[in-house]
Amino acid sequence: MIDEGYFEKIKLICLGNTRIDYLKLSDALCEGKNRYKTYVYYALPFLGKNPSPAQQELYDGKRGYMDKLKHLPDFEVRLGHIAAGPGRKAPFQQEGVDQMFISDLRKLSSEGLVDSVVIIAGDSHFAPAVASAKEKGIHITLYHKDCYDGPQLPKNNRSGLSSELERLCHSVKVIEKDLVNSVLL
């Protein structure tokens, strides 16, 4: 289960916008176990009523990339959206992604479809679903990358990794350079 918004920041800031082969990555993260499915969660960039050519190009590029991932074997891409407007915490806010992630994790664990789940995420919103899956006997492995402390995030939250999420997972692993090098396009 990949929170692509989180992973995209890691790729951009920590890995030099490295191009990753997601099928190889998914198989590597499974460490020899059979992979049931890989779920990728993402909110496409905001596209207003009259987008600039650059905004349209960015949107089309991201959309095309997600469409390519959909065609990989046993991949599911779940798309949310970016909403804009007053009354939000930020001028542009991701919607739907966290809910789909949580729903899928709960379904996988409650229906007994898997005995372990690997996630690339950092959001504290996922903690209750992770706790619920653990109660059902699902082994949760969390991958993250603690590699940036620039202006993008406060120094006390360098990786964007929730300490609650980290505490709940059975295993917490860093996305190491050797792993990245083994899954490059």
C-alpha positions in Angstrom: 0.0 0.0 0.0 1.7 3.2 -1.2 0.7 6.7 -0.3 2.0 8.2 -3.5 1.8 11.7 -2.1 4.2 10.7 0.7 6.4 8.6 -1.6 6.5 11.4 -4.3 8.0 13.8 -1.7 10.6 11.1 -0.8 11.5 10.6 -4.5 11.7 14.3 -5.2 13.5 15.6 -2.1 15.5 12.5 -1.0 16.2 10.5 -4.1 16.7 13.2 -6.7 13.4 12.6 -8.5 14.5 9.0 -9.2 12.3 6.9 -11.5 11.2 3.8 -9.8 9.9 0.5 -11.3 6.9 0.0 -9.1 6.5 -3.7 -9.9 10.1 -4.4 -8.9 9.6 -2.2 -5.8 6.5 -4.0 -4.7 8.1 -7.4 -5.2 11.2 -6.3 -3.3 9.2 -5.0 -0.4 7.4 -8.3 -0.1 10.8 -9.9 0.6 10.0 -13.2 -1.2 6.4 -13.6 0.0 3.6 -13.7 -2.5 2.2 -10.3 -3.3 -1.6 -10.2 -3.2 -2.0 -6.7 -4.7 -0.2 -3.4 -4.7 -2.5 -0.4 -3.9 -1.3 3.1 -4.9 -3.2 6.1 -3.5 -2.8 9.5 -5.0 -4.6 12.8 -5.5 -4.1 14.3 -9.0 -2.9 17.9 -9.1 -5.6 20.6 -8.9 -6.9 21.6 -12.3 -9.1 24.8 -12.3 -11.6 25.8 -14.9 -9.0 27.6 -17.1 -5.7 25.8 -16.4 -2.4 27.2 -17.8 -0.6 25.0 -20.3 1.9 24.1 -17.6 -0.9 23.1 -15.2 -2.5 21.0 -17.9 0.8 19.4 -18.8 1.5 18.5 -15.1 -2.0 17.1 -14.6 -1.9 15.1 -17.9 1.6 13.7 -17.0 0.5 12.6 -13.5 -2.7 11.1 -14.9 -0.8 9.2 -17.6 1.6 7.9 -15.0 -1.2 6.6 -12.8 -2.8 5.0 -15.8 0.4 3.1 -16.5 0.5 1.9 -12.9 -3.1 0.6 -13.3 -1.9 -1.8 -16.0 0.8 -3.5 -13.9 -0.1 -7.0 -12.7 -2.1 -7.0 -9.5 -2.0 -3.2 -9.1 -4.9 -1.0 -8.0 -4.7 2.7 -8.3 -7.0 4.7 -6.1 -7.4 8.4 -7.1 -8.6 11.1 -4.8 -8.5 14.8 -5.8 -7.2 18.1 -4.7 -10.0 20.5 -3.6 -9.7 24.2 -3.4 -11.7 26.9 -1.7 -12.5 28.6 1.6 -13.1 26.7 4.8 -10.1 24.4 4.3 -6.9 24.0 6.4 -4.9 24.9 3.3 -5.8 26.6 0.0 -5.5 23.3 -1.7 -6.2 20.1 0.2 -6.1 16.4 -0.8 -9.5 14.6 -0.4 -10.5 11.0 -0.6 -7.0 9.4 -0.5 -6.8 8.7 3.2 -10.3 7.3 3.3 -9.6 4.8 0.4 -6.4 3.7 2.1 -8.1 3.1 5.4 -11.1 1.3 3.7 -8.8 -1.0 1.8 -6.7 -1.9 4.8 -9.8 -2.7 6.8 -11.2 -4.8 4.0 -7.9 -6.7 3.5 -7.7 -7.5 7.3 -11.3 -8.2 8.0 -11.8 -10.5 5.1 -8.7 -12.5 5.8 -7.2 -11.8 2.4 -3.7 -11.3 3.7 -1.6 -12.1 6.7 0.8 -9.2 6.3 0.7 -5.7 4.7 3.6 -3.5 3.6 2.9 0.2 3.6 4.9 3.3 2.4 3.2 6.1 4.3 3.7 8.5 7.1 0.2 9.9 7.9 -1.2 9.6 11.4 -4.7 9.3 9.9 -3.8 5.7 9.0 -3.0 4.7 12.6 -6.5 3.6 13.6 -6.7 1.3 10.6 -3.3 -0.1 11.3 -4.2 -0.8 14.9 -7.4 -2.5 13.8 -5.5 -4.7 11.3 -3.0 -5.6 14.0 -5.8 -6.7 16.3 -6.9 -9.1 13.5 -3.4 -10.6 13.4 -2.1 -8.8 10.3 1.6 -8.1 10.4 2.3 -4.5 9.3 5.6 -3.4 7.9 6.1 0.3 7.4 8.7 1.7 5.0 9.8 5.4 5.2 12.7 7.6 4.4 14.0 10.0 7.0 16.1 12.2 4.7 15.0 15.8 4.6 14.8 18.6 7.0 14.6 21.6 4.6 11.9 24.2 4.6 9.3 21.6 3.3 8.8 20.2 6.8 9.6 21.3 10.4 12.8 19.8 11.8 10.8 17.8 14.4 9.0 16.0 11.6 11.7 15.5 9.0 10.3 12.5 7.2 6.6 13.4 7.6 6.4 10.1 9.6 3.8 10.0 12.3 5.3 8.7 15.6 2.0 7.0 16.4 2.0 5.2 13.0 5.6 4.2 13.6 4.8 2.9 17.1 1.9 0.8 15.9 3.7 -1.1 13.1 5.4 -4.4 13.8 8.4 -3.5 11.7 9.6 -0.1 10.6 12.2 0.0 7.8 14.1 2.8 6.1 14.0 2.9 2.3 17.7 2.4 1.8 19.9 3.3 -1.2 20.5 -0.4 -2.0 16.7 -1.0 -2.3 16.3 2.1 -4.5 19.1 1.1 -6.8 17.6 -2.4 -7.2 14.3 -1.0 -8.5 15.3 1.8 -10.8 13.8 2.1 -14.2 
